[in-house]
Amino acid sequence: MCIPLEDEQDLLSDDGVDLAGLAELLTRPLALDPEERVAYLGEAARDQSAQLMSLRAPDFSLPDLDGKLHSLSDQRGRKVLLVAYASW
């Protein structure tokens, strides 16, 4: 990825890259955990818009208790309830 900058000091410092500034420049969400030294730049909203406008969940596959894979696309045409849980 090439990002043209008028002044490199806009994003660079002695500490490295200003990730919040980079995320803003790229119009992407940023998830940052400085304590764990982990950062994630999400997909830009404009790139997600087609998927969101389709009102279809992206396909994925998960194993059942016996290890058999089941895909969301296998359920196309049926009513499906998706439940997502996170402990945090």
Backbone bond lengths (Angstrom), bond angles and torsions (degrees), N, CA, C in turn:
res aa  C-N    CA-C-N  psi(-1)  N-CA   C-N-CA  omega(-1)  CA-C   N-CA-C  phi
1 M - - - 1.438 - - 1.521 107.44 -
2 C 1.286 116.43 133.69 1.461 122.70 178.11 1.522 108.33 -112.91
3 I 1.328 116.21 126.06 1.461 121.23 -178.62 1.525 108.42 -121.18
4 P 1.331 117.92 106.50 1.468 119.52 179.23 1.530 110.91 -70.23
5 L 1.318 116.18 131.47 1.460 122.20 179.27 1.519 109.56 -124.48
6 E 1.312 116.58 140.94 1.461 119.72 174.47 1.522 109.79 -70.07
7 D 1.320 116.23 -38.30 1.463 121.47 -179.06 1.521 107.84 -142.46
8 E 1.327 117.25 120.78 1.468 119.96 -177.17 1.523 112.33 -61.99
9 Q 1.330 116.95 -21.06 1.456 119.91 178.83 1.525 111.89 -67.29
10 D 1.337 116.62 -13.10 1.463 119.93 176.89 1.522 111.14 -62.41
11 L 1.332 117.11 -31.45 1.467 120.42 -176.31 1.517 114.34 -123.23
12 L 1.320 118.29 -12.24 1.458 120.89 -176.11 1.517 111.26 -110.79
13 S 1.333 114.86 144.77 1.454 120.72 174.99 1.525 107.47 -145.41
14 D 1.321 116.56 -179.24 1.464 120.12 176.84 1.523 111.40 -62.83
15 D 1.338 116.56 -24.83 1.467 121.44 -179.62 1.521 112.66 -84.41
16 G 1.325 118.14 -9.84 1.466 121.17 -179.30 1.514 111.34 123.55
17 V 1.319 115.26 -145.51 1.462 122.12 -177.04 1.529 109.94 -90.41
18 D 1.317 116.64 135.36 1.464 122.48 174.34 1.529 107.40 -77.42
19 L 1.324 116.69 96.40 1.463 120.74 -174.87 1.521 112.75 -64.91
20 A 1.316 117.42 -36.86 1.468 119.61 178.56 1.527 110.04 -64.37
21 G 1.316 117.09 -40.85 1.460 120.67 177.24 1.516 111.95 -65.94
22 L 1.333 116.48 -39.87 1.461 121.11 177.33 1.523 110.61 -63.08
23 A 1.333 116.74 -45.42 1.463 120.83 179.24 1.526 110.75 -60.55
24 E 1.318 116.61 -41.27 1.471 120.36 178.97 1.528 110.61 -65.42
25 L 1.324 116.57 -42.82 1.462 120.96 179.56 1.526 111.51 -62.30
26 L 1.330 116.43 -38.08 1.463 121.56 -178.95 1.524 112.98 -87.42
27 T 1.333 117.18 -2.42 1.473 123.99 -174.48 1.524 110.97 50.73
28 R 1.326 114.53 50.64 1.464 121.41 178.10 1.525 109.09 -124.07
29 P 1.324 117.45 146.70 1.462 119.35 175.45 1.530 110.05 -71.34
30 L 1.314 116.10 149.60 1.461 122.05 -179.79 1.518 109.71 -122.84
31 A 1.321 116.39 127.42 1.465 121.97 170.69 1.520 105.83 -110.42
32 L 1.320 116.64 123.11 1.456 121.09 -172.35 1.519 110.15 -133.99
33 D 1.329 116.20 131.09 1.460 122.10 174.09 1.525 107.33 -127.38
34 P 1.341 116.98 89.85 1.463 120.03 -176.67 1.529 113.16 -60.32
35 E 1.325 116.56 -33.76 1.462 120.09 -179.54 1.529 111.33 -62.50
36 E 1.323 116.63 -40.29 1.467 121.65 178.94 1.528 111.96 -89.91
37 R 1.333 115.81 -5.88 1.476 121.82 -178.94 1.521 111.34 58.77
38 V 1.348 114.65 47.51 1.462 121.71 -179.11 1.526 108.54 -128.50
39 A 1.330 115.35 137.82 1.464 120.96 176.66 1.517 108.85 -139.79
40 Y 1.326 115.42 147.85 1.464 120.88 177.05 1.516 108.73 -138.38
41 L 1.319 116.11 125.00 1.460 121.74 172.53 1.518 107.60 -95.30
42 G 1.314 116.82 117.66 1.458 121.21 -179.00 1.516 112.27 -76.52
43 E 1.308 114.49 175.58 1.460 121.41 179.14 1.532 109.21 -73.93
44 A 1.314 116.22 139.53 1.464 121.14 -179.93 1.526 110.31 -63.38
45 A 1.318 116.27 145.15 1.467 121.29 -178.19 1.521 111.68 -57.66
46 R 1.331 116.91 -38.51 1.476 119.12 -179.41 1.528 110.89 -63.76
47 D 1.351 117.11 -30.24 1.461 120.57 178.38 1.529 111.47 -77.41
48 Q 1.320 116.08 -25.35 1.465 120.84 179.82 1.524 112.41 -86.60
49 S 1.319 117.81 -16.60 1.465 120.69 -169.30 1.526 113.20 -59.92
50 A 1.325 118.76 -40.08 1.475 119.96 -179.89 1.523 110.48 -62.26
51 Q 1.322 116.70 -42.97 1.463 120.69 178.69 1.525 110.37 -64.70
52 L 1.316 116.91 -43.72 1.461 120.34 -179.71 1.521 111.81 -65.59
53 M 1.324 117.18 -40.32 1.460 120.98 -178.98 1.527 111.99 -68.67
54 S 1.324 117.90 -24.76 1.463 120.47 -179.90 1.533 111.79 -73.35
55 L 1.332 116.63 -17.10 1.464 123.21 -177.84 1.531 112.04 58.83
56 R 1.313 117.11 27.08 1.466 121.89 176.80 1.520 109.00 -115.25
57 A 1.306 114.81 135.69 1.464 119.59 175.71 1.524 108.92 -71.92
58 P 1.320 117.76 144.64 1.462 119.10 176.42 1.524 110.10 -65.26
59 D 1.317 116.07 148.02 1.459 120.12 -178.95 1.525 110.33 -71.45
60 F 1.303 116.50 144.64 1.460 122.76 174.22 1.514 108.13 -154.10
61 S 1.316 115.98 162.55 1.467 121.88 179.01 1.517 109.20 -128.29
62 L 1.322 115.61 141.08 1.462 122.10 177.30 1.521 108.77 -138.06
63 P 1.336 116.67 148.14 1.461 119.16 178.71 1.529 111.45 -83.39
64 D 1.348 115.33 149.51 1.462 119.31 171.98 1.529 108.12 -86.71
65 L 1.323 117.20 -173.67 1.463 120.79 -176.82 1.524 112.93 -64.23
66 D 1.332 117.27 -21.35 1.462 120.99 177.93 1.526 112.22 -92.93
67 G 1.317 117.38 -0.05 1.453 121.32 178.64 1.518 114.79 91.46
68 K 1.332 118.17 -1.53 1.462 121.11 179.61 1.527 109.09 -76.18
69 L 1.341 115.96 131.33 1.460 120.23 179.94 1.526 111.62 -78.52
70 H 1.316 115.02 138.66 1.463 122.81 175.40 1.524 107.23 -127.06
71 S 1.326 116.58 131.61 1.464 121.97 179.91 1.516 110.32 -107.18
72 L 1.315 115.39 147.76 1.457 119.67 176.33 1.525 109.99 -60.26
73 S 1.322 117.21 -37.58 1.471 120.37 -178.93 1.529 112.02 -64.01
74 D 1.332 118.22 -22.35 1.469 121.20 176.56 1.528 111.20 -65.14
75 Q 1.319 116.68 -20.27 1.467 121.92 -176.16 1.530 112.39 -98.48
76 R 1.331 117.23 5.43 1.469 120.92 -177.85 1.527 110.05 -53.43
77 G 1.330 116.23 134.05 1.453 121.91 -179.11 1.523 112.78 92.50
78 R 1.313 116.96 -9.64 1.473 121.55 178.19 1.529 108.80 -110.09
79 K 1.308 115.48 158.00 1.458 119.16 174.15 1.525 107.88 -76.90
80 V 1.325 115.24 135.04 1.461 121.25 -177.37 1.521 108.40 -133.79
81 L 1.309 116.39 135.03 1.459 121.95 173.98 1.522 107.48 -107.32
82 L 1.331 116.60 119.83 1.457 121.66 177.06 1.519 108.22 -102.47
83 V 1.304 116.51 127.38 1.459 122.02 178.20 1.523 107.74 -118.83
84 A 1.317 116.32 125.87 1.466 121.19 177.32 1.519 107.77 -116.07
85 Y 1.303 116.38 136.47 1.457 121.46 -178.53 1.521 109.15 -133.56
86 A 1.294 115.99 140.62 1.459 121.59 173.75 1.523 107.64 -139.89
87 S 1.298 116.88 137.90 1.461 120.64 -176.60 1.519 113.19 -77.00
88 W 1.306 118.22 -15.55 1.449 119.02 -179.02 1.488 109.31 -88.44
